[in-house]
Amino acid sequence: MIKAGETGGVLDEMLNRLALLAEHEAETRARIKAATRYPKIVVAALVVAFGILITFVIPKFAALFANFKVELPLPTRIMIGINRVAHQYGLLILVIVAAAIIGFRKHVNTVSGRLWWDGVKLNIPIFGPIFMKVALSRFARVFGTLHRAGLPILQTLEIVSETVGNVVIARIVDNVRDSARQGRGIVQPMRVSKVFPPIVLQMVAVGEESGKTEEMMMKVSEYYDRDVDYAIKNLSSSLEPVLLVVIGGAVLLLALAIFLPWWNLINVVK
């Protein structure tokens, strides 16, 4: 974008637009972090409680029941098994996890790996639609900004493709640029991609016909920004059912692993 600003003699305006884009991106990231803070704290507390139980509490039950030569309940045996695996193969598991993370990062840095990962991100439940709307909002906002600065449509689309932040969306932008290069407009490839909703296609079509594409693109960006704001505000409520299932299952397992041995111990003593 700075290169385009130098070429077009509008570097000051381009830097101002970049500052506005950076503020918008930072604000969006901050809202997402705030919305996911509570789930992160809950999951972290659950992991800590799980680690304390399998490290300090469950082994005492195992030693006590071993003296009576009585089999422990299934949930407790599962916890003991996890504890043994963690103690015997903990280092190996850490090495495997570290190798998997390094391999994943290297794969994502390849062309095919980045394409695969960006496609996966767009299909993640709950978060996928948010990633999609953020990418499309960036596409529309950068497009409108560059077009308003007077850059040619092909150069605008080239820059947008490199700055949209998602390879899947970038390929759609490349298709739009190919269509514009052949004089077919930008609406048809957007419609074929099946990514843009009908209202956005209509706004872009009106912009092409009226010669006010940059205004329509900014309205498209505002449309997606409102959608992103709404989705982020409802992110916590969307995650609550998933959290309830995960926490409920984990608490049930931990409770059974602790209390069933106590109940069985009374019968054993009798």
ZAFIZA-955262 format. One record per residue (C-alpha): residue in three letters; z, x, y. Coordinates in steps of 0.1 Angstrom, whole numbers, padded with zeros to 4 digits, always signed. Layout:
<pts>
ALAZXY/...
</pts>
This chain:
<pts>
MET+0000+0000+0000/ILE+0007+0029+0023/LYS-0027+0043+0015/ALA-0043+0010+0023/GLY-0024+0009+0056/GLU-0037+0043+0065/THR-0072+0034+0056/GLY-0071+0001+0076/GLY-0052+0015+0106/VAL-0023-0009+0100/LEU+0003+0015+0087/ASP+0031+0001+0109/GLU+0025-0034+0098/MET+0022-0023+0061/LEU+0055-0005+0063/ASN+0072-0035+0078/ARG+0058-0057+0050/LEU+0070-0031+0024/ALA+0105-0033+0039/LEU+0104-0071+0036/LEU+0092-0069+0000/ALA+0119-0044-0009/GLU+0146-0066+0006/HIS+0133-0096-0013/GLU+0133-0077-0046/ALA+0168-0064-0040/GLU+0181-0098-0032/THR+0165-0113-0064/ARG+0180-0085-0085/ALA+0215-0090-0070/ARG+0213-0128-0077/ILE+0204-0122-0113/LYS+0232-0096-0117/ALA+0257-0121-0102/ALA+0246-0149-0125/THR+0249-0127-0157/ARG+0282-0111-0147/TYR+0304-0137-0164/PRO+0285-0136-0198/LYS+0287-0098-0198/ILE+0325-0098-0193/VAL+0330-0124-0220/VAL+0308-0105-0245/ALA+0325-0072-0237/ALA+0360-0087-0241/LEU+0349-0102-0275/VAL+0336-0068-0287/VAL+0369-0051-0276/ALA+0390-0077-0295/PHE+0368-0074-0325/GLY+0372-0036-0325/ILE+0410-0037-0322/LEU+0414-0062-0351/ILE+0392-0043-0375/THR+0408-0010-0365/PHE+0446-0018-0364/VAL+0453-0053-0378/ILE+0430-0059-0408/PRO+0438-0025-0425/LYS+0475-0035-0426/PHE+0467-0067-0445/ALA+0446-0047-0469/ALA+0475-0023-0476/LEU+0500-0051-0480/PHE+0478-0072-0504/ALA+0470-0040-0524/ASN+0507-0038-0533/PHE+0506-0073-0548/LYS+0472-0067-0565/VAL+0459-0100-0550/GLU+0424-0104-0537/LEU+0421-0110-0500/PRO+0402-0140-0485/LEU+0365-0136-0479/PRO+0367-0134-0440/THR+0393-0107-0443/ARG+0372-0088-0469/ILE+0342-0090-0445/MET+0362-0075-0417/ILE+0375-0048-0440/GLY+0340-0040-0451/ILE+0329-0037-0415/ASN+0359-0013-0408/ARG+0350+0009-0438/VAL+0313+0010-0428/ALA+0323+0020-0393/HIS+0346+0048-0405/GLN+0324+0062-0432/TYR+0290+0058-0416/GLY+0300+0056-0379/LEU+0284+0089-0369/LEU+0252+0081-0389/ILE+0250+0047-0372/LEU+0253+0062-0338/VAL+0226+0087-0346/ILE+0203+0059-0358/VAL+0210+0038-0328/ALA+0204+0067-0304/ALA+0171+0076-0322/ALA+0160+0040-0321/ILE+0167+0038-0283/ILE+0148+0071-0277/GLY+0119+0059-0299/PHE+0118+0025-0281/ARG+0117+0042-0247/LYS+0089+0065-0257/HIS+0069+0036-0273/VAL+0074+0015-0241/ASN+0060+0043-0220/THR+0027+0042-0240/VAL-0001+0017-0230/SER+0002-0004-0261/GLY+0040-0003-0261/ARG+0042-0014-0224/LEU+0018-0042-0231/TRP+0039-0054-0261/TRP+0072-0051-0243/ASP+0060-0069-0211/GLY+0047-0097-0234/VAL+0081-0099-0252/LYS+0100-0101-0219/LEU+0079-0130-0208/ASN+0087-0149-0240/ILE+0125-0143-0241/PRO+0143-0176-0241/ILE+0160-0185-0208/PHE+0151-0151-0191/GLY+0113-0151-0199/PRO+0104-0179-0174/ILE+0124-0161-0147/PHE+0106-0128-0153/MET+0073-0147-0152/LYS+0081-0164-0119/VAL+0094-0132-0103/ALA+0062-0114-0113/LEU+0039-0142-0100/SER+0059-0144-0068/ARG+0054-0107-0063/PHE+0017-0111-0070/ALA+0013-0139-0045/ARG+0034-0122-0018/VAL+0017-0088-0020/PHE-0017-0104-0022/GLY-0010-0125+0009/THR+0005-0095+0028/LEU-0025-0073+0021/HIS-0050-0100+0028/ARG-0034-0108+0061/ALA-0036-0071+0070/GLY-0074-0073+0067/LEU-0080-0054+0035/PRO-0110-0063+0014/ILE-0103-0087-0015/LEU-0113-0062-0042/GLN-0090-0035-0028/THR-0062-0061-0024/LEU-0065-0072-0060/GLU-0065-0035-0072/ILE-0033-0028-0053/VAL-0017-0060-0065/SER-0026-0052-0101/GLU-0008-0018-0098/THR+0023-0033-0081/VAL+0029-0066-0099/GLY+0053-0049-0123/ASN+0041-0065-0156/VAL+0011-0053-0176/VAL+0003-0088-0189/ILE+0002-0102-0154/ALA-0017-0071-0142/ARG-0044-0078-0168/ILE-0048-0113-0155/VAL-0051-0099-0120/ASP-0078-0075-0133/ASN-0097-0105-0146/VAL-0094-0122-0112/ARG-0107-0090-0096/ASP-0137-0089-0120/SER-0145-0125-0112/ALA-0142-0118-0074/ARG-0165-0088-0078/GLN-0191-0110-0094/GLY-0188-0136-0067/ARG-0173-0163-0089/GLY-0140-0166-0069/ILE-0104-0162-0081/VAL-0095-0197-0091/GLN-0114-0199-0124/PRO-0098-0168-0141/MET-0064-0180-0129/ARG-0071-0213-0145/VAL-0083-0197-0178/SER-0051-0175-0180/LYS-0030-0207-0183/VAL-0002-0189-0165/PHE-0005-0206-0131/PRO+0006-0243-0128/PRO-0020-0268-0114/ILE-0003-0270-0080/VAL-0008-0233-0075/LEU-0044-0234-0086/GLN-0051-0262-0061/MET-0034-0243-0033/VAL-0055-0212-0040/ALA-0087-0233-0042/VAL-0079-0249-0009/GLY-0073-0214+0006/GLU-0107-0202-0007/GLU-0125-0232+0007/SER-0108-0231+0041/GLY-0107-0194+0045/LYS-0069-0193+0047/THR-0062-0176+0014/GLU-0034-0155+0028/GLU-0015-0186+0040/MET-0019-0203+0007/MET-0008-0172-0012/MET+0023-0170+0009/LYS+0030-0206+0001/VAL+0025-0199-0036/SER+0050-0171-0032/GLU+0075-0194-0015/TYR+0069-0219-0043/TYR+0078-0194-0070/ASP+0107-0181-0049/ARG+0122-0216-0049/ASP+0117-0218-0086/VAL+0134-0185-0092/ASP+0163-0194-0069/TYR+0168-0227-0089/ALA+0165-0209-0123/ILE+0190-0182-0113/LYS+0215-0208-0100/ASN+0213-0226-0133/LEU+0213-0194-0154/SER+0250-0195-0161/SER+0248-0232-0173/SER+0218-0223-0194/LEU+0237-0194-0211/GLU+0268-0215-0217/PRO+0256-0232-0250/VAL+0246-0198-0264/LEU+0279-0183-0254/LEU+0298-0212-0269/VAL+0281-0208-0303/VAL+0285-0170-0303/ILE+0321-0170-0291/GLY+0331-0200-0314/GLY+0316-0183-0345/ALA+0333-0149-0337/VAL+0367-0165-0329/LEU+0365-0186-0361/LEU+0358-0155-0382/LEU+0386-0135-0365/ALA+0411-0164-0369/LEU+0403-0169-0406/ALA+0405-0132-0412/ILE+0440-0131-0397/PHE+0456-0164-0407/LEU+0443-0169-0442/PRO+0460-0137-0455/TRP+0493-0150-0440/TRP+0490-0183-0458/ASN+0481-0166-0490/LEU+0509-0141-0486/ILE+0535-0169-0486/ASN+0522-0181-0520/VAL+0521-0145-0533/VAL+0557-0139-0523/LYS+0567-0172-0539/
</pts>
